[in-house]
Amino acid sequence: MPTNPEKSADRPEGDRIAKMLARAGVASRREVERMIADGRVSLDGKPVGTPATFLTSLKGVSVDGKPVAAPEPTQLVAFHKPTGLITAERDPAGRPTIYSALRNALPKNAPRLMPIGRLDLNTEGLLLLTNDGGLKRQMELPATGIPRTYRARAFGEVSQEQLEDLSEGVEIDGVRYGSIDANLEHGSSGKNNWIEMTITEGKNREVRRVLEHLGLKVNRLIRTAYGPFALGDLPRGQAAIIRKGDLARFQSQLKRGYGC
């Protein structure tokens, strides 16, 4: 039976520096790897040569010349993203980003937060953010199977039967989309229909692409839930910290295998 090199007897102590910096909320693991390649990460004053450097602590590690603090307790934040905001720290075109709104929506002492997944410019609703790069990565992986629920207002005609066929998955332009739970909302009539859709893969623009494949034109898209966390009555542009107990229960579910 093959062995996992990460767990072999000759594996160095500690964790990879990229993983530790992500856990400390510096950036996602992939972004940290880019920072290391750019020479921005140092250990005891010397540039780190590889993200596979193993450490038992972040003592002596600095980024852009600034010492890295020990990881803060994991936080998860719910943000009601309005349309017109880019899910990024900065935009080359100068468009406003989610961080423009978060500056006013979060306490002054809030840790650096990273978005879990993305909502595109014209999609609104629940966006989760965390200071824990490991949690971010785990929640974004399609294999984790965390459901995301959306409400879409779409112009055109569609039947409940057509939507139910999506439970078998669908292939569009060579891309395979897995099982989707889709339902016409009660009271939908005429050419503008409200459709609730729950997906687990979260492929790029998945909801829009699938509905366009059915001949519909999406004119509003709202994410209402991500796993057990719901948008609820959180006002647009506002943020709320997920309670520690709710976060701990969710992390326990992830360890056991979400949905098992």
C-alpha positions as CSV (number, residue, x, y, z in Angstrom):
1,M,0.0,0.0,0.0
2,P,1.5,3.4,-0.9
3,T,2.5,5.6,1.9
4,N,1.8,9.3,2.2
5,P,5.1,11.2,2.0
6,E,3.6,13.9,4.2
7,K,3.2,11.4,7.0
8,S,6.4,9.3,6.5
9,A,8.9,8.8,9.3
10,D,11.5,11.0,7.7
11,R,9.1,14.0,7.3
12,P,10.5,17.1,9.0
13,E,8.8,18.4,12.1
14,G,6.2,21.0,11.9
15,D,4.3,22.3,8.9
16,R,5.1,23.9,5.6
17,I,5.7,27.6,5.9
18,A,3.0,28.3,3.2
19,K,0.4,26.4,5.2
20,M,1.4,28.2,8.4
21,L,1.3,31.6,6.8
22,A,-2.1,30.8,5.3
23,R,-3.3,29.7,8.8
24,A,-2.0,33.0,10.2
25,G,-4.2,34.9,7.7
26,V,-1.4,36.4,5.7
27,A,-2.9,35.1,2.4
28,S,-4.2,31.9,0.8
29,R,-1.7,29.1,0.4
30,R,-1.4,29.7,-3.3
31,E,-0.9,33.5,-2.8
32,V,1.8,32.7,-0.1
33,E,3.6,30.5,-2.6
34,R,3.7,33.5,-5.1
35,M,4.9,35.8,-2.3
36,I,7.8,33.3,-1.6
37,A,8.7,33.1,-5.3
38,D,8.8,36.9,-5.3
39,G,11.2,37.0,-2.4
40,R,8.8,38.7,0.0
41,V,9.0,36.1,2.7
42,S,12.0,35.9,5.0
43,L,13.2,33.6,7.8
44,D,15.8,35.1,10.2
45,G,16.4,37.9,7.6
46,K,17.1,35.5,4.7
47,P,14.6,35.0,1.8
48,V,12.7,31.7,2.0
49,G,13.5,29.6,-1.1
50,T,10.6,27.2,-1.2
51,P,7.1,26.9,0.2
52,A,8.0,23.4,1.3
53,T,10.2,24.8,4.1
54,F,9.0,23.2,7.4
55,L,8.7,25.1,10.6
56,T,7.3,24.5,14.1
57,S,6.5,28.1,14.7
58,L,6.5,31.5,12.8
59,K,9.2,32.9,15.0
60,G,11.7,34.8,12.8
61,V,9.4,34.9,9.8
62,S,8.6,38.2,8.2
63,V,6.6,39.3,5.1
64,D,7.7,42.4,3.3
65,G,10.0,43.1,6.2
66,K,7.3,42.9,8.9
67,P,7.3,40.1,11.5
68,V,4.4,37.7,11.3
69,A,2.3,37.4,14.4
70,A,1.1,34.0,15.8
71,P,-2.2,32.9,14.3
72,E,-5.3,34.5,15.9
73,P,-8.3,32.3,16.8
74,T,-10.2,31.3,13.7
75,Q,-13.0,33.6,12.7
76,L,-15.8,33.3,10.2
77,V,-17.7,36.3,9.0
78,A,-20.9,36.6,7.0
79,F,-21.1,39.6,4.6
80,H,-24.1,40.6,2.6
81,K,-22.4,41.6,-0.7
82,P,-24.2,44.1,-2.8
83,T,-23.9,44.1,-6.6
84,G,-21.2,46.2,-8.1
85,L,-18.3,45.0,-5.9
86,I,-15.4,42.9,-7.0
87,T,-14.4,40.0,-4.7
88,A,-10.8,40.9,-4.6
89,E,-8.4,43.1,-2.6
90,R,-7.8,45.5,-5.5
91,D,-9.0,45.9,-9.0
92,P,-6.7,47.0,-11.9
93,A,-9.7,48.8,-13.4
94,G,-10.2,50.8,-10.2
95,R,-13.7,49.3,-9.5
96,P,-14.8,49.2,-5.8
97,T,-14.1,45.9,-4.0
98,I,-15.7,44.1,-1.1
99,Y,-13.0,45.5,1.2
100,S,-14.3,49.0,0.4
101,A,-17.5,48.1,2.1
102,L,-16.0,45.9,4.8
103,R,-13.9,48.8,6.2
104,N,-17.2,50.3,7.4
105,A,-19.0,47.0,8.2
106,L,-16.3,45.5,10.5
107,P,-14.8,46.5,13.9
108,K,-11.5,48.4,13.7
109,N,-9.7,45.5,15.3
110,A,-11.0,42.9,12.9
111,P,-8.2,40.5,11.6
112,R,-7.3,40.3,7.9
113,L,-10.1,38.4,6.2
114,M,-10.0,36.3,3.0
115,P,-13.1,35.6,1.0
116,I,-14.2,31.9,0.7
117,G,-14.9,31.5,-3.0
118,R,-16.2,34.4,-5.0
119,L,-19.3,36.2,-6.0
120,D,-19.0,37.9,-9.4
121,L,-19.6,41.7,-9.9
122,N,-23.4,41.3,-10.5
123,T,-24.1,38.6,-7.9
124,E,-25.2,39.6,-4.5
125,G,-25.9,37.9,-1.2
126,L,-23.9,35.8,1.3
127,L,-20.2,35.9,1.1
128,L,-18.2,34.2,3.9
129,L,-14.8,35.4,4.9
130,T,-12.2,34.0,7.3
131,N,-8.8,34.7,8.7
132,D,-7.9,31.0,8.5
133,G,-6.3,30.0,5.1
134,G,-6.8,26.3,5.9
135,L,-10.5,26.7,6.5
136,K,-10.8,28.8,3.4
137,R,-9.2,26.1,1.2
138,Q,-11.3,23.3,2.8
139,M,-14.5,25.1,2.2
140,E,-13.7,25.9,-1.4
141,L,-12.8,22.4,-2.4
142,P,-15.6,20.8,-4.5
143,A,-14.7,17.4,-2.9
144,T,-15.9,18.8,0.5
145,G,-19.4,18.9,-0.9
146,I,-20.7,21.9,0.9
147,P,-24.0,23.1,-0.6
148,R,-24.4,26.6,-1.8
149,T,-28.0,27.9,-2.3
150,Y,-29.0,30.7,-4.7
151,R,-32.2,32.5,-5.7
152,A,-32.2,33.4,-9.4
153,R,-34.6,35.7,-11.2
154,A,-34.6,34.6,-14.8
155,F,-36.4,35.8,-17.9
156,G,-37.9,33.1,-20.1
157,E,-40.0,29.9,-19.8
158,V,-39.0,26.8,-17.9
159,S,-40.9,23.9,-16.4
160,Q,-40.4,22.2,-13.0
161,E,-39.7,19.0,-15.0
162,Q,-36.8,20.7,-16.8
163,L,-35.4,21.8,-13.5
164,E,-35.8,18.4,-11.9
165,D,-33.7,16.9,-14.8
166,L,-30.8,18.9,-13.4
167,S,-30.6,16.4,-10.5
168,E,-28.8,14.1,-13.0
169,G,-26.2,16.7,-13.8
170,V,-25.7,18.4,-17.2
171,E,-22.8,18.9,-19.6
172,I,-22.4,22.3,-21.2
173,D,-19.7,23.1,-23.8
174,G,-17.7,20.2,-22.6
175,V,-17.9,21.1,-18.9
176,R,-19.7,18.6,-16.7
177,Y,-21.9,20.0,-13.9
178,G,-22.9,17.6,-11.1
179,S,-26.3,17.1,-9.5
180,I,-28.3,20.4,-9.0
181,D,-31.4,20.7,-6.8
182,A,-33.6,23.3,-8.6
183,N,-37.1,24.4,-8.0
184,L,-39.5,27.0,-9.3
185,E,-40.6,29.2,-6.4
186,H,-44.3,29.1,-5.6
187,G,-46.1,31.9,-7.3
188,S,-43.6,32.4,-10.1
189,S,-45.5,33.3,-13.3
190,G,-45.1,35.1,-16.6
191,K,-41.7,35.5,-18.1
192,N,-39.8,36.4,-15.0
193,N,-39.4,33.3,-12.7
194,W,-37.7,33.0,-9.4
195,I,-35.8,29.7,-9.1
196,E,-34.0,28.3,-6.1
197,M,-30.9,26.3,-6.9
198,T,-28.5,24.3,-4.6
199,I,-25.1,23.3,-6.0
200,T,-22.2,21.6,-4.3
201,E,-19.3,22.1,-6.8
202,G,-19.3,25.8,-7.2
203,K,-17.8,25.9,-10.7
204,N,-17.2,29.3,-12.2
205,R,-20.6,31.0,-13.1
206,E,-22.3,27.6,-12.6
207,V,-25.8,28.9,-11.9
208,R,-25.8,31.4,-14.7
209,R,-24.4,28.9,-17.3
210,V,-26.9,26.2,-16.4
211,L,-29.9,28.5,-16.6
212,E,-28.7,30.0,-19.8
213,H,-28.4,26.5,-21.1
214,L,-32.1,26.1,-20.4
215,G,-32.8,29.2,-22.5
216,L,-33.2,31.6,-19.6
217,K,-31.6,35.0,-19.0
218,V,-30.6,35.6,-15.4
219,N,-31.3,39.2,-14.4
220,R,-30.7,38.9,-10.6
221,L,-28.7,36.3,-8.6
222,I,-28.6,36.1,-4.8
223,R,-26.7,33.6,-2.8
224,T,-28.8,32.8,0.3
225,A,-26.8,30.1,2.0
226,Y,-23.4,28.5,2.2
227,G,-23.5,25.2,4.1
228,P,-25.3,25.8,7.4
229,F,-24.8,29.6,7.2
230,A,-27.7,31.6,5.8
231,L,-28.0,35.2,4.7
232,G,-31.2,35.6,6.7
233,D,-32.1,39.3,7.4
234,L,-28.5,40.6,7.3
235,P,-28.7,44.0,5.7
236,R,-27.1,44.6,2.4
237,G,-23.5,45.9,2.8
238,Q,-23.3,44.7,6.4
239,A,-21.2,42.0,8.1
240,A,-21.7,39.7,11.1
241,I,-19.3,37.5,12.9
242,I,-20.4,33.8,13.1
243,R,-20.8,32.7,16.7
244,K,-18.0,30.6,18.1
245,G,-20.3,27.7,18.9
246,D,-21.8,27.6,15.4
247,L,-18.3,27.8,13.9
248,A,-17.0,25.0,16.2
249,R,-19.9,22.7,15.2
250,F,-19.2,23.4,11.6
251,Q,-15.5,22.6,11.9
252,S,-16.4,19.4,13.7
253,Q,-18.6,18.4,10.7
254,L,-15.7,19.2,8.3
255,K,-13.4,16.9,10.3
256,R,-16.0,14.0,10.1
257,G,-16.6,14.6,6.4
258,Y,-19.3,17.2,5.6
259,G,-22.7,15.6,4.8
260,C,-21.6,12.2,6.1
